[in-house]
Amino acid sequence: MGLILDTNFIIVAEREAKRGVTTTIDRFFASRTKETFYITFTVAGELACGQSASPKKDWERVCRPYPILPWTNEVSWQCGEIYRALTAKGQLIGTNEMWIAATALVHGMGVVTNNVEEFNRVPGLTVVAY
């Protein structure tokens, strides 16, 4: 099983790298040496919006280590399923989180995040805190 890195994980990794202190991220990766890590099209888009990944060459550098899982029809359908399930319970989460969760479910992967409370609302999603 692979793991999808949420945007907040990548941001923490970048901040730690800029400060020369990578304790949190290094510790996490050291505990998961057999995993393959991915980001989603949504995470790549969120990173493109940030100032720390501008200009484009910096965005490409930040994304390069991780294969980007693309949008598919199945991901769209799964996102709709998540939306309906969470709306019915009055527990809707952010749109980007739904897209990330949908991509994870379609690919049979978990999500690495510190936004555990929101992602835990998604039925069947494996959430890994860091």
C-alpha positions as a printed NumPy array, in Angstrom:
array([[  0.   ,   0.   ,   0.   ],
       [  1.23 ,   3.498,  -0.76 ],
       [  0.524,   6.597,   1.246],
       [ -0.63 ,   9.982,   0.024],
       [  1.044,  12.967,   1.646],
       [ -1.389,  15.752,   2.47 ],
       [ -0.426,  19.319,   1.63 ],
       [  0.304,  20.144,   5.265],
       [  2.961,  17.398,   5.373],
       [  4.777,  18.85 ,   2.348],
       [  4.58 ,  22.353,   3.828],
       [  6.075,  21.172,   7.127],
       [  8.82 ,  19.355,   5.2  ],
       [  9.661,  22.527,   3.283],
       [  9.666,  24.701,   6.413],
       [ 11.893,  22.252,   8.277],
       [ 14.283,  21.992,   5.323],
       [ 14.575,  25.802,   5.107],
       [ 15.398,  25.961,   8.825],
       [ 17.836,  23.056,   8.53 ],
       [ 15.824,  21.031,  11.04 ],
       [ 14.023,  18.012,   9.602],
       [ 13.251,  16.149,  12.784],
       [  9.511,  15.599,  12.28 ],
       [  9.73 ,  14.615,   8.639],
       [ 12.934,  12.556,   8.948],
       [ 11.476,  10.635,  11.874],
       [  8.302,   9.891,   9.93 ],
       [ 10.131,   8.694,   6.809],
       [ 12.539,   6.609,   8.934],
       [  9.561,   4.812,  10.473],
       [  8.084,   4.03 ,   7.031],
       [ 11.061,   2.89 ,   4.947],
       [  9.081,   0.324,   2.95 ],
       [  6.308,   2.722,   1.904],
       [  5.939,   4.539,  -1.376],
       [  4.719,   8.116,  -1.009],
       [  2.516,   9.998,  -3.458],
       [  0.735,  13.307,  -3.769],
       [ -2.528,  13.952,  -5.573],
       [ -3.342,  16.388,  -8.348],
       [ -5.106,  18.389,  -5.633],
       [ -2.022,  18.558,  -3.405],
       [  0.08 ,  19.634,  -6.401],
       [ -2.498,  22.352,  -7.097],
       [ -2.518,  23.566,  -3.503],
       [  1.286,  23.713,  -3.534],
       [  1.182,  25.751,  -6.751],
       [ -0.963,  28.334,  -4.929],
       [  1.582,  28.909,  -2.171],
       [  4.281,  31.539,  -2.144],
       [  7.008,  29.108,  -1.052],
       [  6.661,  27.103,  -4.281],
       [  6.824,  30.085,  -6.602],
       [  8.312,  30.385,  -9.234],
       [  7.357,  27.26 , -11.168],
       [ 10.834,  25.702, -10.856],
       [ 10.44 ,  25.722,  -7.06 ],
       [  7.001,  24.095,  -7.359],
       [  8.475,  21.414,  -9.628],
       [ 11.281,  20.808,  -7.103],
       [  8.781,  20.395,  -4.251],
       [  6.598,  17.97 ,  -6.242],
       [  9.403,  16.024,  -7.974],
       [ 10.062,  13.403,  -5.253],
       [  6.472,  12.179,  -5.302],
       [  4.48 ,  10.61 ,  -8.124],
       [  1.322,  12.67 ,  -8.68 ],
       [ -1.901,  10.651,  -8.749],
       [ -4.18 ,  12.128, -11.427],
       [ -7.833,  12.981, -11.61 ],
       [ -9.988,  10.182, -13.022],
       [-13.697,   9.586, -13.526],
       [-13.598,   7.11 , -10.627],
       [-12.024,   9.734,  -8.34 ],
       [-14.827,  12.148,  -9.267],
       [-17.479,   9.549,  -8.469],
       [-15.797,   8.687,  -5.16 ],
       [-15.634,  12.381,  -4.248],
       [-19.388,  12.585,  -4.81 ],
       [-19.911,   9.519,  -2.624],
       [-17.872,  11.127,   0.161],
       [-19.79 ,  14.385,  -0.197],
       [-23.172,  12.645,   0.059],
       [-22.114,  10.528,   3.042],
       [-20.684,  13.454,   5.   ],
       [-23.523,  15.831,   4.132],
       [-26.054,  13.271,   5.366],
       [-24.254,  13.225,   8.733],
       [-23.766,  17.008,   8.841],
       [-19.987,  16.478,   8.891],
       [-18.815,  17.993,   5.613],
       [-15.071,  18.597,   5.228],
       [-13.123,  20.869,   2.889],
       [-13.396,  20.336,  -0.853],
       [ -9.684,  19.668,  -1.323],
       [ -9.746,  17.162,   1.529],
       [-12.607,  15.33 ,  -0.19 ],
       [-10.612,  15.141,  -3.442],
       [ -7.535,  13.839,  -1.6  ],
       [ -9.632,  11.283,   0.307],
       [-11.395,  10.181,  -2.884],
       [ -8.075,   9.653,  -4.639],
       [ -6.798,   7.661,  -1.675],
       [ -9.871,   5.423,  -1.574],
       [ -9.792,   4.76 ,  -5.326],
       [ -6.126,   3.744,  -5.126],
       [ -6.441,   1.81 ,  -1.851],
       [ -4.068,   4.151,  -0.025],
       [ -3.994,   6.   ,   3.264],
       [ -3.487,   9.728,   3.826],
       [ -0.633,  11.15 ,   5.907],
       [ -1.816,  14.348,   7.594],
       [ -2.01 ,  16.368,  10.748],
       [ -5.601,  17.192,   9.768],
       [ -6.744,  13.931,  11.334],
       [-10.098,  15.187,  12.607],
       [-11.448,  16.016,   9.152],
       [-10.023,  13.028,   7.293],
       [-11.286,  10.617,   9.986],
       [-14.841,  11.575,   9.004],
       [-14.421,   9.836,   5.633],
       [-15.804,   6.285,   5.816],
       [-13.215,   3.618,   4.998],
       [-10.249,   6.001,   4.753],
       [ -6.989,   5.07 ,   6.483],
       [ -5.58 ,   8.167,   8.174],
       [ -1.96 ,   8.28 ,   9.335],
       [ -0.958,  11.071,  11.7  ],
       [  2.605,  12.333,  11.669]])
